[in-house]
Amino acid sequence: MKIVIAPDKFKGSMTALEVAEAVERGLRQVLPDVEIIKVPMADGGEGTVRSLIDATGGVLQEVPVTGPLGEARQASFGILGDGKTAIIEMAAASGLALVPLERRNPLITTTRGTGDLIQAAVEAGCQHLIIGIGGSATNDGGLGMAQALGFRFLDAAGQELGPGGGSLIRLAHINTSQVDPRLQELKVTVACDVNNPLIGPEGAAAIYGPQKGATPEMVQQLDQALANFARVVETDLGLTIAEIPGAGAAGGLGAGLMAFLRAELQPGVDIVLDITGLREKLPGAKLVITGEGAMDRQTVYGKTPIGVAKAAKTLGIPVIAIVGSMGPGIETVYAAGIDAVFSILDGPRSLEEAMAKGPELVSQISRNLARLLAICR
């Protein structure tokens, strides 16, 4: 019997690999001879770097970067097992979690640290960058990222713009004379699971600005600034970016990556499926086990278990999800390819206790699942 274990992380408790290992321990207590293939998964958000490093035998690199408020800090990116592909989470350098609640202000926060990570990957010899852009603190259209890579953003007087999305209202010209020529050879793939345009009522500022600290007045300022940014990009670079689906992701970083690095935007889980080779590992499997920390109606919108289930269903393989908790709308996952869901909770527990005992609880439910499989056999 062949079983493929392909979970996401349990946030705050276990990495995807740790979840997979805990599932395997439980299964083997009852089915010691079962063939198990572990494939740590992610959806392009937090935890993607670790999952893909674990899945490919890669390494983690820590480098100095500029934080979202201009402060010096350390951040990490991964180099996959092929030695040529870098995986970057923009949130590691430019994420909302790095900014204290009382200091959140998307008029001034910068993506420069994301550019620092990109430059470090180029210096390490990477030729393909995969960038996850969820969880941003910024609304600067990728201004800071591009500045870190040598692009110069000038106002009408020829002066360099300062950091933050608010400064884009003064943008008059983009100078590319100092850009690292190695960027022309890069392949850049962006994990993006939203379709928002850059500007307008569904744009970066209107939809995501408030959660980053923007007042209604700031939202209007930022939208106007991004509209000016789009006009200058079209004039100077010949690219029309304002209405491209996903351009508004991460405060317009989606647009910036397309404009300055010719990036291609793809659903995050599809990127991970390709890198891990999950589809190629499924043939012959009798069961696929996936999972995530909390499963609810949000899961069907591009989360890891659904991507795994869709891949398995192309071969008619049953899919079981092991999860930390089940929330409202859990029944929606059944129509999306998941056949059964099991929670690891075995009784009343505090969240802290459940997270601390995560591996033990995952192994316990997996052992019970194996007993059921043994009966069916």
N, C-alpha and C positions, 0 to 999 in steps of 0.2 A: 504494500500500500504506500503510495506516494502522497505526501501532504506538503503544500506550499504555505509557509507562514510569512505574511506580508503586511505587518501592521505599521501604523504611524506611532509617534511617541505618545506617551501619557504625560501631558505637560506638567512639569514640576515634580514628576515622580520617576519616570523611566524614559530613556531614549528608545527609539524604535528597535534597535538591536537588543537592548535589555528586555523589552517586551517579548521579542521573538524567542530569545533564549529561555525566558520564563515559561512560555508556551511549550517549547520543546521539552523542558524538564518535566512538566506535568504529563505530556503525552507519553513520554518514554517510561514513566512509572507503570503504565498499563500496557503500552504497545512498544516494547523495547526494540523490536526489529523494524519498525516503520521507517520508511525513507522520508527524511525531512529536508526541505530546502528552505533556508531562511533568507528573506529579502527585505531588509529594512527600508521603509518607505517614508515619503513626505509629500507635501503638496505645493512646495515652493515657498512656504512661510517659515516661521521659526522652527528650527530643528532640521532644516533641509541640509545644511552643511554637514552636520554630524551624521545624518542618515546616509548621505552619499559617500562620505569618507568611509564609513563602516562597510557600506555595500561594495565599494571598489578597492579597498585597501589603500586609501589615500592618506594624506597627512594634513595636519592643521598648522597654519602659519600665523603668528601674532606679529603685528606691526604697529608703529605709532600712527595715529590719525588725528584729524581735527573733528571734534565732537559737534553736535548740532548747534551749540551755543558758542562755538569758536574755541572751546577749551581743548587742551591736549589730553589724549587718552589712548589706550591700547584697544585694538580690535583684531579679530581673527577672520581669516578666510581659509577655504580648503583647496587643496590641489588633489584631484582625483588620481586613481591608480595609474592612469595612462601618463601622468606627469606633464600633460599638455593642456588639461582642462581645469579651470579654476571655478569654484562655486562660491559665490558671494551673497551674503544677506545684507541688504542695505541697512537694516535695523541695527546691525552690529555696530555701525559707526554713526548712523543718522536717525536712530529710532526714537519713537515717542517715549519709550520707557527710560531713556537716558536723560529726559528733561523733567525736573521737578514740576509738579502741578502748577505751582504759583509762578513759574517762569516760562510757561508755554506761550509762545508767540510766533506764529508762522510768518509774520512780517520779517522776522530777523533770523529764524533758524535756517541752517545751511546743510546742503548735501555734500559739502566739500570732503568729508570723511569717506563717503562712498567713492569719490574720485581717488582718494588716497589708496583705498583698497584695490581699485582697478589698476592704478599705476604700479602698485606692489606686485600684482599678478603678472603684469607685463614684464616687469623687471625679473620676475622668476622664470620667464620664458614661456608662459602660457599663451596659447594661440586661440583658445576658445574660452569665453567667459559665459557662465550661467549666473544670472543675477536675480535674486528674489527681492521684490520691492515692497513687500507688505510691512506694515507697522511704522510708517515714516512719521517724523516730527515736523516735516518740512512742507513748504508750498512754493518752492523756488524754481520749478520747471527744470530742475537739473543744473541750474546756474552754478552752484558751488562745485558740483561734480565736474562740470566742464572746465571751470577755472583751475581745478587741481590738475587737469590734463593739458593745460597750456592755452585753452581758448581765452580770449580777452573780450570782455563785454564793456563797451564804451558808451558814455552819454554824448549828448550833442556837442559838448566842449572837448571831447576826446579824453575824458577822465574815466578811470576804471570804476566800475560799479562795486559797491560794497556787498556784503553777504545778505541773503534773505530775499524772499519773494517780493517784498515791498519795493526793493530797488529796481525791479524790472520795469516799472512805470517810466523810468528815465532812460531805458535802453534805446540807443540809436544805431549802434553798429556792432557787429560781431567780427573780430579779427582772428584769423586762423593761422597766422604766420609763425607762431611759436608752438604749434601743436606737434606732439611727438609723432613722427612719421610711422612708427610701428603700429599706431592705432589703425592705420589704413588696412593692415593685414589681419586685424582681429575679426573673429566671428563672435557675435554677441547675441545670446539668447536670453530673453527676459521672462521670468515666471510671473505671469499677470493673470489674475482671475476676475478682473472687473472690466467693464466695457465703457466706463465714463469718458466722455470727450474732455478736452482740456478746459474749455470755458463754457459759461452759460449755466442755466439752472440745474443741470446734471453734471456740471464740471467739477474740477478738483477743489476749488475754493468753496463752492456752495454745498457740496455733499460732505466733504471730509474736513474742511477748515474748522468748523466748530469743535470737533473732538480734539483738535490740536491747539485750542485756545483762542480761536478767532471769534470776535464779536461780529454782529451783523454789519457794522461799518467796515471792519477789517475784511470780511468776506467780499464786500463790494470793491475795496481797494485791490485785493489780491486778484480778483477776476479781471479787473481792468488792466492790472500789471501783466497777467498772463496773456491777455488779448494783445497787448503791445508786443510782448515777447514773440508770439506767433507771427505777427506782422513782420518783425525784423528777421526772424528765421526764414520766412518766405522770400523776403527781399534779398537777403545776403547769402543764403544757402540754397535757395530755390526749392525748398520743401514746404508743403502744406500739411501742417500737423494738427490744427485745432480740432478737427472733427473726427480724427482717427479713433476708433474704439480702443480704449485702454490708454489713450494719451493723458488722461487725467489721473491715472493711477499714481499713488505716492506723491501727491501734490504736484503733478505734472512731470515727475521724473520719467514716466513712461514716454512722454513727448521728447524730453531731453535726450534719452538714450537712443530714440529713433533718429533724432536730428543730428546728434554729434557722433554716434557710434554705429549708425545704420543698423540698429538692433531689430530683431524680430521678436514680437510678443507671442507667447504661447501659454496655454493653461499649465499651471505648475505641475499638476499630477501627471500630465502627459510627458513633460520633460523628464520627470523622475522615472516613469515607466520605461522610457527609452534608455536612460543611462543605466538603470539596474538590470535591464534585459529581462524584466519580469515576464513579458509575453513569451519569450523563448523558453522560459523555465516551467511554463504551465502544462505543456502537453504531457499526457500520462497521469496527471494528478487526479486523485479521487476526491480531494477536498482542498479548498483554499480557506485559510484562517486569516482574517484581517482584524483591525481594531483601531480604537482611538480613545482618548481619555473621557470624552463626553460625546455621546451620540444623540442628536435630536433633529429637528426639521432643517437645521442649517447644514447638516451633513450632505444633503443631496446637491448642494451648490458647489460642486468641484472639490469636495474634501477627499482625502486619501482613500477611505474605504470604498467609496463609490467608483473611483477610478480603477481600483483593484477588482471590484465586482464586475465592472463592464468588461475588463479584459478576460476575466474567468468565464463569463457568460458566452463569449464568442466560441468557447469550446464546450459549453454545456456543463461546466464544473460547478458543483454546489459551493456556496460561500457562507461562512459563519463569521460573525463579528463578535469579538470579546472586547468589552468596553468597561471603563470605570463607572460610568453612570449613564442612565437613559433618561432623556428629557422629553418635553412636549413635542409632539409631531414625529416620534420615533417610527411610527407606522409607515411614514413616507419612504423609508429606506427599502422596504420590501419590494416596492414597485421599481426600484432602481437597481435590483440585482442581488441584494443581500437576502438570504433565505432564513436566517435566524440570528438573533442577538442575545448574548448572555452577558449580564453584568457580573463583575467580580465581587461585588459587595455581598457579604454573607450575614449581615446583621447591622444593627445600629452602630455607627462609628463616626467619629469626627472626621472632617476632611483631612486634617493633618495626620491622623492615625492611618486612614485609608491610603494616603499617598506614601507614608513611610513603609507600609506593609504591601505595597503594590506588587513586587515580584512574587511574594508568597501567595497573595490572593490570585494572581494570574495563573500561577502553577496549579493552584487548587481547583479553579474552574476548568482548567485544561485537562486535569486528571479526571474530573467528572465527565467531561466531554469524551475523553478517550474510552471510558467505561461504556458510554452510550454507543460509541463506534464499534466496540468489541461485541456488544449485544447484536448490533445490526449485522455484523459479519457472520 
